[in-house]
Amino acid sequence: MSRPAGVVEHLFRHSAGRIVATLARALGPERLDLAEEAVADALEQALRTWPQCGVPDNPQGWLFRAARNRAMDVVRRERTLRTLLPRLVELDGREDGRGTDDELVLMLLCCHPALPTVSQVALTLKTVGGLGVNEIAAALLTKPATVAQRLVRAKKWLRDSGKPLSLPGPDALESRVDSVLAVLYLLFNEGYDATTGEVAVRGELCGEAIRLGRLLLAEPKTDLPRVQALVALMLLQGSRLPARVDREGDLLLLDEQDRDRWDHAMIAEGTRLFERACTGPEMSAYHVEAAIALCHGTASPPDWRRIVGLYDDLLALRPSPVARLNRAIALSMVDGGLGSAIAELEAIEADLPDYTLLPAVLGALWLRAGDPARAAEHYRRALALPCSEPQRRFLARRLTACSTTP
């Protein structure tokens, strides 16, 4: 963080979305592109000037002022935008662009039901979460070109819709919150298990997802049991981040991790929040997933039969091939469940053709079943799919293990 490039990267992940939201509130959602471009220009300016001039005492404030000034320059030049100038001038009293209400409102607008769900997810991840097109494509298991097209169409809808940047009414809020939660969980998962790049985990993305979830908790209208459950789930899973990789940055499986390195304060906070989420009648998929996370965090070894039962509950609430995959992993840990788990995974291969984890898990299970040749076949398939460099090293080690297993 002491190097200029590191500070800029931190600001990009933790502050850019806030500043975009503040500028978009002033400019209007139809000028979201201008807000994003102004922040991007400010970040580029920081990368150019800070190595020579030094990092300012208040880098977030510097970035906000630079982005605001860039937006003002564009507005002054373009005659059709000059009516927006007074709104930008009103921001002059802000030191660092902090506007939590602005971020919350922008998240909810990006998740407007008039947009297709996949476009809501892509727009929120890009605008508020700060993910690039390739990262979003990896998180959504789709192609970058598809994501880029969805972003173009979503931003055109924002420009043409005339929707204000304000909290929606009570009737609209429920569905918007559900969309926001789906986006935040995707953002968290991309940090927890990075699908591309040189690192296995990206804690800043997990932290950003938790921070944005807390924005929902801070607003009484969105402090709902399922919101509490998701934030609890992210805290419980995020507590393991310090132990998920070794000193070389390579992945460690759950049973290989040093539990003393888990963040026990996060576990305590997540447990309290989960208990609060369970005080009413609502039972969401996030409640079930948080209960699974608690099973992993409170017992070693975990109660695998209970976890399989919880996955059955999850599939009843929100069926998905990924949930079936995770259930099969849990089933493989139950006495006598290995063969059934392999059969379950083979049954969903067509549903997850480009999901690296599926052939990787099949490789691990066939190796446990005493068939290293078949395990190697699945590990080769996994290595042919997109993955992060630590994942690639992990899979390569497992493939090598297949050749040394009698």
PANUMAR-942078 format. One record per residue (C-alpha): residue number from 1; chain; x, y, z. Coordinates in steps of 0.5 Angstrom, whole numbers, plus 500, padded with zeros to 3 digits. Layout:
<pts>
PT  resi  chain    X    Y    Z
PT   NUM      A    X    Y    Z
...
</pts>
This chain:
<pts>
PT  resi  chain    X    Y    Z
PT     1      A  500  500  500
PT     2      A  506  505  501
PT     3      A  507  504  493
PT     4      A  503  509  489
PT     5      A  501  504  484
PT     6      A  499  500  490
PT     7      A  495  506  493
PT     8      A  491  507  486
PT     9      A  489  499  486
PT    10      A  486  500  493
PT    11      A  483  506  491
PT    12      A  480  503  485
PT    13      A  477  497  489
PT    14      A  475  501  495
PT    15      A  473  508  493
PT    16      A  472  508  486
PT    17      A  465  506  486
PT    18      A  463  511  492
PT    19      A  466  516  487
PT    20      A  462  514  481
PT    21      A  455  514  485
PT    22      A  456  521  488
PT    23      A  458  524  481
PT    24      A  452  520  478
PT    25      A  447  522  483
PT    26      A  449  529  481
PT    27      A  450  528  474
PT    28      A  444  523  473
PT    29      A  444  516  471
PT    30      A  443  518  464
PT    31      A  450  520  465
PT    32      A  453  514  468
PT    33      A  458  513  463
PT    34      A  461  520  464
PT    35      A  462  519  472
PT    36      A  465  512  470
PT    37      A  470  516  465
PT    38      A  472  521  470
PT    39      A  474  517  475
PT    40      A  478  512  470
PT    41      A  481  519  468
PT    42      A  483  521  475
PT    43      A  486  514  477
PT    44      A  490  514  471
PT    45      A  492  521  473
PT    46      A  494  519  480
PT    47      A  498  513  476
PT    48      A  502  518  472
PT    49      A  503  523  477
PT    50      A  504  520  484
PT    51      A  510  516  483
PT    52      A  514  523  481
PT    53      A  510  528  486
PT    54      A  508  523  492
PT    55      A  502  520  495
PT    56      A  498  526  497
PT    57      A  496  526  505
PT    58      A  488  524  503
PT    59      A  489  520  497
PT    60      A  481  519  497
PT    61      A  480  526  497
PT    62      A  485  527  491
PT    63      A  481  522  487
PT    64      A  474  525  488
PT    65      A  477  532  487
PT    66      A  480  530  480
PT    67      A  474  526  478
PT    68      A  470  532  479
PT    69      A  474  537  476
PT    70      A  474  532  470
PT    71      A  467  531  470
PT    72      A  466  539  470
PT    73      A  471  540  464
PT    74      A  467  535  460
PT    75      A  460  539  462
PT    76      A  463  546  461
PT    77      A  465  544  454
PT    78      A  459  540  452
PT    79      A  453  545  451
PT    80      A  448  540  452
PT    81      A  451  538  459
PT    82      A  452  545  462
PT    83      A  445  545  466
PT    84      A  449  540  470
PT    85      A  455  544  472
PT    86      A  451  547  478
PT    87      A  450  540  481
PT    88      A  457  539  480
PT    89      A  459  545  484
PT    90      A  455  543  490
PT    91      A  460  537  491
PT    92      A  465  542  492
PT    93      A  464  542  500
PT    94      A  466  534  500
PT    95      A  473  532  501
PT    96      A  473  525  499
PT    97      A  466  523  495
PT    98      A  464  519  501
PT    99      A  456  518  500
PT   100      A  454  511  502
PT   101      A  447  513  501
PT   102      A  449  515  494
PT   103      A  452  508  493
PT   104      A  446  504  496
PT   105      A  441  508  491
PT   106      A  446  506  485
PT   107      A  446  499  487
PT   108      A  438  499  487
PT   109      A  438  503  480
PT   110      A  443  498  477
PT   111      A  438  492  479
PT   112      A  432  495  476
PT   113      A  427  490  474
PT   114      A  426  493  467
PT   115      A  433  490  466
PT   116      A  434  483  465
PT   117      A  437  479  471
PT   118      A  444  478  468
PT   119      A  445  485  466
PT   120      A  443  487  473
PT   121      A  449  483  475
PT   122      A  454  485  470
PT   123      A  452  493  471
PT   124      A  452  493  479
PT   125      A  459  489  479
PT   126      A  462  494  474
PT   127      A  459  500  476
PT   128      A  459  499  484
PT   129      A  464  493  485
PT   130      A  469  495  480
PT   131      A  470  489  477
PT   132      A  473  489  469
PT   133      A  469  485  464
PT   134      A  473  479  464
PT   135      A  472  478  471
PT   136      A  465  479  471
PT   137      A  465  474  465
PT   138      A  469  469  469
PT   139      A  464  470  475
PT   140      A  458  469  471
PT   141      A  461  463  467
PT   142      A  460  467  460
PT   143      A  464  470  455
PT   144      A  467  477  455
PT   145      A  464  479  449
PT   146      A  457  478  452
PT   147      A  458  482  458
PT   148      A  460  488  454
PT   149      A  454  487  450
PT   150      A  450  487  456
PT   151      A  453  493  459
PT   152      A  452  497  453
PT   153      A  445  495  453
PT   154      A  444  496  460
PT   155      A  447  503  460
PT   156      A  443  505  454
PT   157      A  437  503  458
PT   158      A  439  508  464
PT   159      A  440  514  459
PT   160      A  433  513  456
PT   161      A  429  511  462
PT   162      A  430  518  466
PT   163      A  429  514  472
PT   164      A  432  518  478
PT   165      A  437  516  483
PT   166      A  433  515  489
PT   167      A  431  510  494
PT   168      A  425  506  490
PT   169      A  418  505  494
PT   170      A  416  499  499
PT   171      A  413  495  493
PT   172      A  419  495  489
PT   173      A  424  495  494
PT   174      A  424  487  495
PT   175      A  425  485  488
PT   176      A  431  490  488
PT   177      A  434  487  494
PT   178      A  434  480  492
PT   179      A  438  482  486
PT   180      A  443  486  490
PT   181      A  444  480  494
PT   182      A  446  476  488
PT   183      A  451  481  486
PT   184      A  454  482  492
PT   185      A  455  474  493
PT   186      A  458  474  486
PT   187      A  463  479  488
PT   188      A  465  476  494
PT   189      A  466  469  491
PT   190      A  470  472  485
PT   191      A  474  474  491
PT   192      A  474  468  495
PT   193      A  476  464  489
PT   194      A  479  468  484
PT   195      A  478  465  477
PT   196      A  483  469  473
PT   197      A  490  472  475
PT   198      A  496  471  479
PT   199      A  493  470  486
PT   200      A  488  465  489
PT   201      A  484  469  493
PT   202      A  483  477  493
PT   203      A  481  479  500
PT   204      A  479  486  497
PT   205      A  473  484  493
PT   206      A  471  480  499
PT   207      A  471  486  504
PT   208      A  468  490  498
PT   209      A  462  485  498
PT   210      A  461  485  506
PT   211      A  462  493  506
PT   212      A  456  494  501
PT   213      A  452  489  505
PT   214      A  453  493  511
PT   215      A  450  499  507
PT   216      A  444  495  506
PT   217      A  444  493  514
PT   218      A  445  500  515
PT   219      A  438  502  512
PT   220      A  432  500  516
PT   221      A  428  499  509
PT   222      A  433  494  507
PT   223      A  435  491  514
PT   224      A  432  484  512
PT   225      A  433  477  515
PT   226      A  436  475  508
PT   227      A  440  481  508
PT   228      A  443  479  515
PT   229      A  444  472  513
PT   230      A  448  473  507
PT   231      A  452  478  510
PT   232      A  453  473  516
PT   233      A  455  468  511
PT   234      A  460  472  508
PT   235      A  463  474  514
PT   236      A  463  466  516
PT   237      A  467  464  510
PT   238      A  471  471  509
PT   239      A  474  469  516
PT   240      A  478  463  513
PT   241      A  481  468  508
PT   242      A  488  468  512
PT   243      A  489  461  512
PT   244      A  486  459  505
PT   245      A  493  460  502
PT   246      A  500  458  504
PT   247      A  507  462  504
PT   248      A  508  461  497
PT   249      A  500  463  495
PT   250      A  498  456  493
PT   251      A  491  454  495
PT   252      A  490  450  501
PT   253      A  484  445  502
PT   254      A  479  446  508
PT   255      A  482  440  512
PT   256      A  489  443  510
PT   257      A  488  450  513
PT   258      A  491  452  520
PT   259      A  484  454  524
PT   260      A  488  458  529
PT   261      A  489  463  523
PT   262      A  482  464  522
PT   263      A  479  471  524
PT   264      A  475  469  530
PT   265      A  472  476  531
PT   266      A  469  475  524
PT   267      A  466  468  526
PT   268      A  463  471  532
PT   269      A  460  477  528
PT   270      A  458  472  523
PT   271      A  455  468  528
PT   272      A  451  473  532
PT   273      A  448  476  525
PT   274      A  446  469  523
PT   275      A  442  468  530
PT   276      A  439  475  529
PT   277      A  437  473  522
PT   278      A  434  467  524
PT   279      A  429  470  529
PT   280      A  423  471  524
PT   281      A  419  466  520
PT   282      A  424  468  514
PT   283      A  428  462  511
PT   284      A  432  464  505
PT   285      A  438  460  501
PT   286      A  443  465  504
PT   287      A  440  462  511
PT   288      A  442  455  509
PT   289      A  448  457  506
PT   290      A  450  460  513
PT   291      A  448  454  517
PT   292      A  453  450  512
PT   293      A  459  455  513
PT   294      A  457  455  521
PT   295      A  458  447  520
PT   296      A  465  448  517
PT   297      A  467  453  522
PT   298      A  465  450  529
PT   299      A  467  442  528
PT   300      A  473  439  526
PT   301      A  471  434  522
PT   302      A  465  437  520
PT   303      A  458  433  521
PT   304      A  458  431  514
PT   305      A  451  428  514
PT   306      A  448  434  517
PT   307      A  451  438  511
PT   308      A  448  434  506
PT   309      A  442  435  509
PT   310      A  443  442  509
PT   311      A  444  442  501
PT   312      A  438  438  500
PT   313      A  434  444  504
PT   314      A  438  449  499
PT   315      A  436  445  493
PT   316      A  429  445  495
PT   317      A  430  453  496
PT   318      A  434  455  490
PT   319      A  436  449  485
PT   320      A  442  450  481
PT   321      A  448  445  478
PT   322      A  453  448  483
PT   323      A  449  447  489
PT   324      A  449  440  487
PT   325      A  456  439  486
PT   326      A  457  442  493
PT   327      A  452  437  496
PT   328      A  456  431  492
PT   329      A  463  434  495
PT   330      A  459  433  502
PT   331      A  456  426  500
PT   332      A  463  424  498
PT   333      A  465  425  505
PT   334      A  460  421  508
PT   335      A  462  413  510
PT   336      A  460  409  503
PT   337      A  458  416  499
PT   338      A  464  416  495
PT   339      A  461  412  489
PT   340      A  454  416  489
PT   341      A  458  422  489
PT   342      A  461  421  483
PT   343      A  455  419  480
PT   344      A  452  425  482
PT   345      A  457  429  479
PT   346      A  457  425  472
PT   347      A  450  427  472
PT   348      A  451  434  472
PT   349      A  457  435  467
PT   350      A  453  437  461
PT   351      A  450  443  466
PT   352      A  457  446  467
PT   353      A  461  445  461
PT   354      A  466  450  463
PT   355      A  466  450  470
PT   356      A  473  448  472
PT   357      A  471  446  479
PT   358      A  467  440  477
PT   359      A  473  436  473
PT   360      A  477  438  479
PT   361      A  473  435  484
PT   362      A  472  429  479
PT   363      A  479  428  479
PT   364      A  480  428  486
PT   365      A  474  423  488
PT   366      A  477  418  482
PT   367      A  484  418  486
PT   368      A  480  417  492
PT   369      A  477  411  489
PT   370      A  483  408  487
PT   371      A  483  410  479
PT   372      A  489  414  478
PT   373      A  488  414  470
PT   374      A  481  416  470
PT   375      A  483  422  475
PT   376      A  488  424  471
PT   377      A  483  425  465
PT   378      A  479  429  469
PT   379      A  485  433  472
PT   380      A  487  434  464
PT   381      A  480  437  463
PT   382      A  480  442  469
PT   383      A  487  444  466
PT   384      A  484  446  459
PT   385      A  479  451  462
PT   386      A  480  458  465
PT   387      A  483  458  472
PT   388      A  488  462  476
PT   389      A  495  461  476
PT   390      A  495  458  483
PT   391      A  489  454  481
PT   392      A  493  451  475
PT   393      A  499  450  480
PT   394      A  494  446  485
PT   395      A  491  442  479
PT   396      A  498  440  476
PT   397      A  501  438  483
PT   398      A  494  433  483
PT   399      A  496  431  476
PT   400      A  503  429  478
PT   401      A  500  425  484
PT   402      A  496  421  479
PT   403      A  502  418  476
PT   404      A  505  416  483
PT   405      A  499  413  486
PT   406      A  500  405  485
</pts>
